[in-house]
Amino acid sequence: MKNQEVAAVFDGIADILEIQGANPFRIRAYRKAAQNIENLTEDISVIAARSGLEAIPGIGRDLAGKIQEIITTGTFKDYEDLKKEVPSGIVTLLAIPGVGPRTAKLLFDHFGVSSIEEVEKLALEHKIQGLPGIKARTEENILKGIAILKKGRERLPVGIALPVAEEIAAMLRKKCPRLGRVHLAGSIRRRRETAKDIDLLVASDEPVRVMEVFTALPLVSEITASGETKSSIRTREGIQVDLRVVEPKSLGAALCYFTGSKAHNIRIRDLAVRQGLKINEYGIFKGEKWLGGRTEEEVFQAVGLPYIPPELREDRGEIEAAQAGELPLLVEMKDIQGDLHVHSKYSDGSASLVEIARKASSLGLSWVAICDHSVSLKVAGGVSVSDLQKKMDEIRAFNQKGGPVKLLCGTEVDIDSSGNLDYPDEILRRLDIVVAAIHTGFKQDAKTLTHRITSAMRNPHVDIIAHPTGRLIGEREPYAVDIEKIIGVAAETGTALEINAYFKRLDLNDIQARAAKEKGCKLAIGTDAHIMEQMDFMSLGVSVARRGWLTREDILNTLTYTELISYLRKDGDLT
């Protein structure tokens, strides 16, 4: 997919404009366009082919023309000219999380550094602190940012890797429909939040032909390994993809083996050894005799276990639960009735209420909570009290029409530095749903940050805490919050904790979601969608829930509209 390629160019333009001190609205336009393109669930080259670029939020005729040029050439002339106006070293330093244009220019001007490695060396030697505006804590944050950057380069967010994996799998199915069955494997199949590479598995009696098709796919930029049963390629975006071909009779065993995790596989092999069996990627064996392995169920049955869903295969107690007959019946996408966190044009979303409802209907949802930013968050178009009243009236009128999708009138209300909420209680009381979140003061100490969130939870009008740890995968570490205390107070107050489904957040993560479940908390999945395409990320939120051992009973999204309104103890006066 070219989405990342185009988004990277637009982000690069924004970086340079920021260094030059250009008009902030122009910078924000490029940033927003990059974000919207990055979050598309369809390849932008396909959208361009049908002349649909201007339908993407934030993309007008001018940017559409630039996108076409990037798709064709990999860049565009204005960008190349712009790069000549700023030393490339400064732009390189902006890749470090937490390093802004002023700091990047200061480091470049003072030390002449032009690489992240040089900055890291200077910071480790404590040579940066003492520069104007640079203190010891700033130097420490630069090192933390470099560590985040390195980690992010090693692994891709699942929201980027999964669409590429599904695109390649679809190409293989189309180009060689008679050659075998194509499956995702590895950490992507387990739906880990990040992946080092993409693993694909094909069951076929014609492995050579499958490899020929695979290595000739149009997105291949480099063939890094080629063999009869295993080949590896690198995509244009630099993503490594490994493909293995096995005999059809070994598909189940191979899927178990190549799905992993390593720790889970070791446990399965140990169980097999105790029964005098050997299990590997080729099947189940008694001595040299092949006993089975066509399906994963056969593999688990051979060691006395029921089928264990891929998301649970992390050796976190799933073997013991399976032995005791206590595996949870995990929530599925088909159980999801609605989305608990979507932004509209009332704040910084790109879609109207009608457009959001139409999108929800296409996804099979029956309700959506419209939770726009509150008044103080000016940068995100925070909604004034008068505009909030207009939204209430519009949602009431919409729901009275009796369409297939109901809307809940809500807010993502900001929690200030003291733990107070951005709207007064008399306003919050009138809303269907209140989602509270921190958007400022990320570097406060753990006691302060935790107090802010727990104070918000003790407000009787707050229903959900959004993205409780505030992390951005590969970009920003979680806030210094005491997540155990937050979970404890959530259980005490009946406040739900969000699993934010946006692929850079996935917050709470799977381990935290499971801990919340074990304390009796309810979880709420919200896509935090700002453009309609982001509502498709609901499946990633469900994957986190599944990895967290959650059932439909643990999640508010599985309730019908009537059940949800009743659960929230609201009057439902907007219905």
DOMAR-754235 format. One line per field, with one value per residue (C-alpha): x, y, z; residue in one letter. Coordinates in nm, 2 decimals, decimal comma, padded with zeros to 4 digits. Example, Ala and Ser with C-alpha at 12.3 -4.5 7.8 and 13.67 -1.06 7.14 Angstrom:
BEGIN
x [01,23/01,37] $
y [-00,45/-00,11] $
z [00,78/00,71] $
aa [A/S] $
END
This chain:
BEGIN
x [00,00/00,13/-00,05/00,25/00,47/00,24/00,18/00,56/00,61/00,33/00,48/00,82/00,67/00,51/00,85/01,03/00,76/00,77/01,15/01,09/00,83/00,56/00,19/00,07/-00,25/-00,05/00,16/-00,16/-00,32/-00,03/-00,02/-00,39/-00,37/-00,08/-00,28/-00,60/-00,40/-00,22/-00,55/-00,71/-00,81/-00,79/-00,48/-00,46/-00,35/-00,68/-00,87/-00,67/-00,75/-01,12/-01,06/-01,17/-00,89/-01,08/-01,33/-01,06/-01,11/-00,85/-00,76/-00,85/-00,75/-00,40/-00,31/-00,48/-00,25/00,05/-00,07/-00,09/00,27/00,39/00,21/00,37/00,73/00,76/00,79/00,70/00,90/00,79/00,89/01,23/01,28/01,17/01,42/01,70/01,60/01,68/01,98/01,88/02,04/01,78/01,49/01,65/01,66/01,28/01,22/01,31/00,99/00,98/01,24/01,07/01,20/01,36/01,56/01,66/01,79/01,97/02,15/02,24/02,37/02,57/02,71/02,67/02,50/02,31/02,22/02,03/02,33/02,54/02,26/02,24/02,62/02,61/02,31/02,49/02,79/02,57/02,69/02,34/02,23/02,33/02,24/01,97/01,64/01,80/01,81/01,90/01,54/01,53/01,84/01,68/01,37/01,58/01,73/01,39/01,27/01,56/01,48/01,12/01,23/01,46/01,20/00,94/01,18/01,22/00,85/00,55/00,21/-00,04/-00,26/00,01/00,13/-00,21/-00,35/-00,02/-00,04/-00,41/-00,33/-00,05/-00,27/-00,55/-00,31/-00,18/-00,54/-00,63/-00,32/-00,30/-00,65/-00,59/-00,25/-00,35/-00,49/-00,33/-00,31/-00,17/00,07/00,31/00,25/00,00/-00,23/-00,20/-00,29/00,00/00,01/00,33/00,50/00,87/00,77/00,48/00,45/00,23/00,16/00,03/-00,08/00,00/00,13/00,29/00,53/00,76/00,48/00,36/00,70/00,72/00,40/00,50/00,84/00,68/00,41/00,41/00,48/00,81/01,12/01,37/01,39/01,60/01,57/01,43/01,37/01,13/00,93/01,04/01,10/01,14/01,08/01,09/00,80/00,84/00,77/01,06/00,85/00,99/00,74/00,82/00,62/00,63/00,46/00,37/00,19/-00,19/-00,18/00,05/-00,14/-00,28/00,05/00,23/-00,03/00,02/00,40/00,43/00,16/00,35/00,42/00,75/00,67/00,32/00,48/00,73/00,44/00,26/00,57/00,63/00,28/00,33/00,66/00,48/00,25/00,52/00,45/00,64/00,48/00,65/00,55/00,50/00,25/00,20/00,43/00,46/00,82/00,85/00,48/00,27/-00,05/-00,21/-00,18/-00,43/-00,61/-00,51/-00,79/-00,60/-00,29/-00,46/-00,66/-00,34/-00,22/-00,56/-00,66/-00,95/-00,88/-00,70/-00,77/-00,45/-00,48/-00,44/-00,13/00,12/00,17/-00,02/-00,23/-00,41/-00,28/-00,39/-00,73/-00,77/-00,68/-00,94/-01,21/-01,21/-01,11/-01,32/-01,57/-01,39/-01,58/-01,61/-01,68/-02,03/-02,10/-02,03/-02,34/-02,18/-01,88/-01,83/-01,60/-01,64/-01,57/-01,79/-01,77/-01,88/-01,51/-01,22/-01,40/-01,45/-01,80/-02,15/-02,39/-02,57/-02,25/-02,13/-02,46/-02,44/-02,09/-02,20/-02,49/-02,25/-02,04/-02,34/-02,36/-02,69/-02,56/-02,27/-02,16/-02,07/-01,80/-01,65/-01,38/-01,48/-01,45/-01,10/-00,92/-00,91/-00,65/-00,91/-01,21/-01,35/-01,73/-01,87/-02,18/-02,40/-02,28/-02,32/-02,68/-02,71/-02,56/-02,81/-03,10/-02,96/-02,91/-03,26/-03,41/-03,21/-03,31/-03,67/-03,67/-03,64/-03,35/-03,15/-02,87/-02,92/-02,68/-02,57/-02,49/-02,17/-01,84/-01,47/-01,44/-01,09/-00,95/-00,75/-00,43/-00,63/-00,87/-01,16/-01,37/-01,41/-01,79/-01,99/-02,20/-02,53/-02,41/-02,26/-02,58/-02,78/-02,56/-02,61/-02,25/-01,94/-01,59/-01,32/-00,95/-00,62/-00,48/-00,23/00,04/00,17/00,50/00,35/00,45/00,27/00,09/-00,05/-00,16/-00,32/-00,50/-00,64/-00,79/-00,92/-01,08/-01,26/-01,38/-01,53/-01,75/-02,09/-02,14/-01,82/-01,89/-01,56/-01,19/-01,05/-00,70/-00,60/-00,22/-00,19/00,07/00,13/00,30/00,65/00,60/00,52/00,56/00,26/00,20/00,35/00,02/-00,05/-00,26/-00,33/-00,48/-00,68/-00,82/-00,91/-01,09/-01,27/-01,40/-01,50/-01,69/-01,82/-01,64/-01,56/-01,20/-01,15/-00,97/-00,89/-00,89/-00,68/-00,38/-00,12/-00,30/-00,45/-00,49/-00,56/-00,33/-00,42/-00,25/-00,41/-00,75/-00,73/-00,63/-00,93/-01,16/-01,02/-01,10/-01,46/-01,43/-01,63/-01,43/-01,55/-01,41/-01,39/-01,23/-01,17/-01,24/-01,18/-01,24/-01,50/-01,24/-01,10/-01,42/-01,29/-01,03/-01,30/-01,16/-00,82/-01,00/-01,18/-00,84/-00,70/-01,01/-00,96/-00,59/-00,71/-00,94/-01,25/-01,60/-01,90/-02,02/-01,71/-01,76/-02,03/-02,02/-02,21/-02,52/-02,81/-02,89/-03,17/-02,96/-02,67/-02,89/-03,03/-02,68/-02,56/-02,85/-02,94/-03,28/-03,23/-03,40/-03,22/-03,39] $
y [00,00/00,35/00,52/00,53/00,66/00,95/01,03/01,03/01,30/01,52/01,48/01,58/01,89/01,98/01,93/02,17/02,43/02,40/02,46/02,77/02,91/02,89/02,96/02,71/02,65/02,54/02,31/02,17/02,11/01,89/01,71/01,64/01,52/01,29/01,14/01,09/00,92/00,70/00,59/00,49/00,13/00,13/00,18/00,54/00,44/00,26/00,56/00,78/00,54/00,61/00,98/00,97/01,16/01,48/01,27/01,21/01,47/01,75/01,67/01,94/01,98/02,10/01,81/01,56/01,66/01,62/01,28/01,17/01,28/01,10/00,78/00,80/00,92/00,86/01,23/01,57/01,86/02,12/01,89/01,83/02,20/02,27/02,02/02,22/02,52/02,35/02,14/01,78/01,72/01,93/01,74/01,41/01,52/01,59/01,22/01,19/01,20/01,51/01,71/02,00/02,24/02,48/02,21/02,04/02,37/02,45/02,11/02,14/02,50/02,44/02,09/02,05/01,71/01,55/01,21/01,06/00,86/01,18/01,33/01,01/01,02/01,39/01,32/01,02/01,24/01,51/01,77/01,89/02,02/02,38/02,50/02,77/02,60/02,26/02,11/01,77/01,65/01,77/01,57/01,26/01,30/01,32/00,98/00,84/00,97/00,80/00,47/00,49/00,57/00,27/00,04/00,18/00,11/-00,25/-00,33/-00,21/-00,12/-00,39/-00,13/-00,08/-00,44/-00,61/-00,43/-00,51/-00,88/-00,90/-00,72/-00,97/-01,27/-01,14/-01,10/-01,46/-01,59/-01,41/-01,50/-01,86/-01,97/-02,33/-02,35/-02,36/-02,19/-01,87/-01,79/-01,52/-01,65/-01,52/-01,23/-01,07/-01,37/-01,35/-00,98/-00,85/-00,47/-00,47/-00,70/-00,74/-00,88/-01,05/-01,43/-01,60/-01,97/-02,15/-02,52/-02,64/-02,93/-02,68/-02,48/-02,37/-02,21/-02,04/-01,90/-01,77/-01,58/-01,45/-01,31/-01,15/-00,95/-00,58/-00,45/-00,64/-00,41/-00,68/-01,06/-01,13/-01,51/-01,76/-02,13/-02,40/-02,39/-02,06/-01,71/-01,36/-01,03/-00,67/-00,44/-00,08/00,04/-00,17/-00,44/-00,79/-01,07/-01,44/-01,70/-02,07/-02,35/-02,68/-02,99/-02,97/-03,26/-03,05/-02,72/-02,74/-02,84/-02,56/-02,30/-02,39/-02,38/-02,06/-01,88/-01,92/-01,78/-01,95/-01,99/-02,14/-02,38/-02,51/-02,59/-02,78/-02,98/-03,06/-03,20/-03,41/-03,55/-03,66/-03,87/-04,02/-03,79/-03,54/-03,23/-03,00/-02,80/-03,11/-03,29/-03,52/-03,82/-04,14/-04,23/-04,20/-04,25/-03,95/-03,94/-03,61/-03,24/-03,14/-02,91/-02,71/-02,89/-03,22/-03,08/-02,96/-03,28/-03,49/-03,33/-03,34/-02,98/-02,80/-02,55/-02,24/-01,92/-01,76/-01,44/-01,64/-01,83/-01,64/-01,89/-01,66/-01,94/-02,05/-02,41/-02,44/-02,29/-02,53/-02,83/-02,72/-02,65/-02,29/-02,11/-01,80/-01,76/-01,46/-01,16/-01,15/-00,87/-01,01/-00,93/-00,56/-00,34/00,00/00,23/00,43/00,71/00,89/01,25/01,46/01,80/01,95/01,93/01,80/01,52/01,53/01,38/01,49/01,30/01,16/01,04/00,87/00,69/00,58/00,44/00,27/00,10/-00,02/-00,18/-00,36/-00,13/-00,02/00,28/00,53/00,75/01,10/01,22/01,55/01,74/01,98/02,35/02,41/02,19/02,47/02,29/02,01/02,24/02,20/02,24/02,54/02,50/02,66/02,43/02,13/02,23/02,24/01,89/01,76/01,90/01,76/01,41/01,42/01,50/01,24/00,96/01,06/00,97/00,60/00,50/00,18/00,35/00,55/00,82/00,89/01,25/01,25/01,43/01,36/01,60/01,72/01,65/01,95/01,96/01,94/01,66/01,89/01,85/02,09/02,12/02,18/01,90/02,05/02,01/01,66/01,54/01,61/01,40/01,04/00,94/01,11/01,00/01,18/01,20/01,37/01,58/01,80/01,79/01,45/01,49/01,54/01,30/00,97/01,09/01,40/01,22/00,93/01,18/01,36/01,04/00,90/01,23/01,23/00,87/00,98/01,23/01,05/01,17/01,02/00,69/00,60/00,70/00,73/00,60/00,57/00,56/00,81/00,61/00,64/00,32/00,40/00,77/00,84/00,63/00,59/00,86/00,79/00,67/00,40/00,18/-00,06/00,22/00,34/-00,01/-00,03/00,30/00,21/-00,11/00,09/00,36/00,15/00,36/00,18/00,19/00,23/00,01/00,28/00,10/00,35/00,15/00,39/00,37/00,03/00,17/-00,01/-00,28/-00,65/-00,72/-00,41/-00,50/-00,85/-00,70/-00,47/-00,77/-00,96/-00,67/-00,66/-00,35/-00,30/-00,22/00,01/-00,01/00,32/00,38/00,75/00,80/01,15/01,04/00,77/00,52/00,50/00,34/00,03/00,00/-00,15/-00,49/-00,40/-00,30/-00,64/-00,81/-00,64/-00,75/-01,11/-01,10/-00,97/-01,28/-01,07/-01,21/-01,02/-00,98/-00,77/-00,51/-00,23/-00,24/-00,57/-00,40/-00,29/00,08/00,03/-00,18/00,07/00,36/00,16/00,06/00,42/00,51/00,80/00,94/00,88/01,21/01,23/00,91] $
z [00,00/-00,09/00,20/00,42/00,14/00,06/00,43/00,49/00,22/00,36/00,71/00,57/00,42/00,76/00,93/00,70/00,72/01,10/01,10/00,87/01,10/00,83/00,88/01,15/00,95/00,65/00,87/01,03/00,69/00,58/00,91/00,90/00,54/00,63/00,92/00,72/00,44/00,69/00,84/00,51/00,50/00,12/-00,09/-00,20/-00,55/-00,59/-00,47/-00,71/-01,00/-00,96/-00,92/-00,55/-00,38/-00,32/-00,12/00,15/00,43/00,41/00,05/-00,21/-00,58/-00,50/-00,26/-00,49/-00,77/-00,54/-00,43/-00,79/-00,85/-00,54/-00,65/-00,99/-00,89/-00,52/-00,45/-00,61/-00,73/-00,47/-00,19/-00,34/-00,38/-00,02/00,11/-00,04/00,18/00,51/00,61/00,60/00,94/01,11/00,95/01,06/01,42/01,41/01,39/01,76/01,97/02,18/01,97/01,81/01,54/01,79/01,97/01,64/01,50/01,82/01,82/01,46/01,49/01,80/01,74/01,36/01,43/01,15/01,28/01,56/01,67/01,72/01,93/02,14/02,20/02,31/02,54/02,70/02,76/02,91/02,67/02,56/02,90/02,95/02,61/02,61/02,73/02,77/03,12/03,25/03,23/02,86/02,79/02,96/02,75/02,43/02,52/02,60/02,26/02,08/02,26/02,15/01,79/01,78/01,92/01,67/01,38/01,48/01,49/01,29/01,45/01,37/01,20/00,94/00,91/00,90/00,59/00,40/00,51/00,40/00,07/-00,01/00,09/-00,13/-00,43/-00,38/-00,37/-00,68/-00,88/-00,78/-00,68/-00,76/-00,60/-00,23/00,07/00,20/00,58/00,80/01,07/01,33/01,56/01,31/01,34/01,72/01,67/01,88/01,88/01,68/01,43/01,33/00,99/00,81/00,81/00,55/00,51/00,20/00,18/-00,17/-00,37/-00,61/-00,39/-00,68/-00,87/-00,55/-00,49/-00,85/-00,81/-00,46/-00,57/-00,88/-00,69/-00,79/-00,44/-00,42/-00,41/-00,32/-00,30/00,01/00,00/-00,25/-00,21/-00,30/00,03/00,18/00,03/00,17/00,01/00,11/00,01/-00,13/00,23/00,36/00,53/00,53/00,43/00,47/00,29/00,36/00,16/00,33/00,21/00,26/00,51/00,73/00,73/01,08/01,24/01,04/01,14/01,51/01,47/01,27/01,46/01,79/02,03/02,10/02,47/02,38/02,13/02,38/02,62/02,35/02,25/02,62/02,65/02,34/02,47/02,78/02,57/02,36/02,06/01,86/01,72/01,47/01,16/00,96/01,18/01,48/01,50/01,70/01,63/01,25/01,19/01,09/01,28/01,18/01,16/00,88/01,12/01,43/01,62/01,55/01,71/02,02/02,05/02,03/02,36/02,53/02,48/02,31/02,04/02,18/01,98/01,83/02,04/02,36/02,26/02,47/02,76/03,00/03,15/02,84/02,87/03,23/03,15/02,85/03,07/03,33/03,07/03,16/02,84/02,80/02,51/02,36/02,23/01,85/01,60/01,54/01,91/01,87/01,86/01,86/01,88/02,21/02,09/01,75/01,67/01,44/01,27/01,59/01,70/01,49/01,31/00,94/00,91/00,99/01,22/00,92/00,75/01,07/01,11/00,75/00,81/01,12/00,94/00,67/00,95/01,09/01,40/01,56/01,76/01,79/02,07/01,93/02,18/02,06/02,24/02,52/02,51/02,65/02,39/02,13/01,91/01,86/01,80/02,15/02,15/02,33/02,55/02,30/02,02/02,25/02,29/01,91/01,89/02,15/01,95/01,62/01,77/01,93/01,59/01,42/01,66/01,64/01,27/01,37/01,14/01,18/01,38/01,70/01,81/02,17/02,25/02,44/02,50/02,54/02,83/02,92/03,27/03,38/03,58/03,91/03,81/03,74/03,42/03,14/03,16/03,47/03,62/03,50/03,14/03,19/03,36/03,04/02,81/02,72/02,78/02,92/02,82/03,02/02,91/02,97/02,68/02,85/03,12/03,00/03,19/03,53/03,80/03,86/04,18/04,00/03,68/03,87/04,09/03,79/03,64/03,97/04,06/03,72/03,79/04,12/03,93/03,91/03,55/03,41/03,24/03,06/03,09/02,74/02,64/03,01/02,97/02,68/02,49/02,11/01,99/01,86/01,93/02,30/02,61/02,85/03,11/03,45/03,59/03,85/03,63/03,92/04,12/03,83/03,77/04,14/04,14/03,82/03,98/04,29/04,10/03,81/03,56/03,24/03,10/02,73/02,48/02,23/01,89/01,70/01,59/01,74/02,08/02,15/02,50/02,74/02,61/02,64/02,97/03,13/02,99/03,14/03,48/03,46/03,38/03,68/03,91/03,78/03,56/03,24/02,92/02,64/02,29/02,11/01,77/01,86/01,49/01,34/00,99/00,90/00,77/01,13/01,24/01,07/01,34/01,57/01,48/01,63/01,96/01,96/01,90/02,21/02,40/02,28/02,38/02,72/02,76/02,74/02,67/02,54/02,90/02,98/02,71/02,69/02,31/02,30/02,46/02,25/02,24/02,50/02,72/02,71/02,80/03,09/03,20/03,19/03,42/03,19/03,12/02,75/02,67/02,33/02,20] $
aa [M/K/N/Q/E/V/A/A/V/F/D/G/I/A/D/I/L/E/I/Q/G/A/N/P/F/R/I/R/A/Y/R/K/A/A/Q/N/I/E/N/L/T/E/D/I/S/V/I/A/A/R/S/G/L/E/A/I/P/G/I/G/R/D/L/A/G/K/I/Q/E/I/I/T/T/G/T/F/K/D/Y/E/D/L/K/K/E/V/P/S/G/I/V/T/L/L/A/I/P/G/V/G/P/R/T/A/K/L/L/F/D/H/F/G/V/S/S/I/E/E/V/E/K/L/A/L/E/H/K/I/Q/G/L/P/G/I/K/A/R/T/E/E/N/I/L/K/G/I/A/I/L/K/K/G/R/E/R/L/P/V/G/I/A/L/P/V/A/E/E/I/A/A/M/L/R/K/K/C/P/R/L/G/R/V/H/L/A/G/S/I/R/R/R/R/E/T/A/K/D/I/D/L/L/V/A/S/D/E/P/V/R/V/M/E/V/F/T/A/L/P/L/V/S/E/I/T/A/S/G/E/T/K/S/S/I/R/T/R/E/G/I/Q/V/D/L/R/V/V/E/P/K/S/L/G/A/A/L/C/Y/F/T/G/S/K/A/H/N/I/R/I/R/D/L/A/V/R/Q/G/L/K/I/N/E/Y/G/I/F/K/G/E/K/W/L/G/G/R/T/E/E/E/V/F/Q/A/V/G/L/P/Y/I/P/P/E/L/R/E/D/R/G/E/I/E/A/A/Q/A/G/E/L/P/L/L/V/E/M/K/D/I/Q/G/D/L/H/V/H/S/K/Y/S/D/G/S/A/S/L/V/E/I/A/R/K/A/S/S/L/G/L/S/W/V/A/I/C/D/H/S/V/S/L/K/V/A/G/G/V/S/V/S/D/L/Q/K/K/M/D/E/I/R/A/F/N/Q/K/G/G/P/V/K/L/L/C/G/T/E/V/D/I/D/S/S/G/N/L/D/Y/P/D/E/I/L/R/R/L/D/I/V/V/A/A/I/H/T/G/F/K/Q/D/A/K/T/L/T/H/R/I/T/S/A/M/R/N/P/H/V/D/I/I/A/H/P/T/G/R/L/I/G/E/R/E/P/Y/A/V/D/I/E/K/I/I/G/V/A/A/E/T/G/T/A/L/E/I/N/A/Y/F/K/R/L/D/L/N/D/I/Q/A/R/A/A/K/E/K/G/C/K/L/A/I/G/T/D/A/H/I/M/E/Q/M/D/F/M/S/L/G/V/S/V/A/R/R/G/W/L/T/R/E/D/I/L/N/T/L/T/Y/T/E/L/I/S/Y/L/R/K/D/G/D/L/T] $
END
